[in-house]
Amino acid sequence: MANHKSAKKRTRRNASKAEVNKARKSRMRSFIKKVELAIEAKDAKLAQEALRLVQPELCRSVSKGLIHKNAAARKLSRLVAKVKAIA
């Protein structure tokens, strides 16, 4: 356990940041899930609309340091390919 004042402060900051990151990651996953559900339902119009919304969300996740930029590019690329396949 932390003994120094600065170490105790760091554990508090880490805990609050973890909460924020957890919420952001959950939001990102929710957007991705909407696209995947639309693809599963074979609804091209809904899938394209959901894809349009997921793109800035993934970019935001990268800028906040939640995921690596290549991971975001890979996720987006795979989603686009799936949407094209049903369109």
Secondary structure, 3 states (H helix, E strand, C coil): CCCCHHHHHHHHHHHHHHHHHHHHHHHHHHHHHHHHHHHHCCCHHHHHHHHHHHHHHHHHHHHCCCCCHHHHHHHHHHHHHHHHHHC
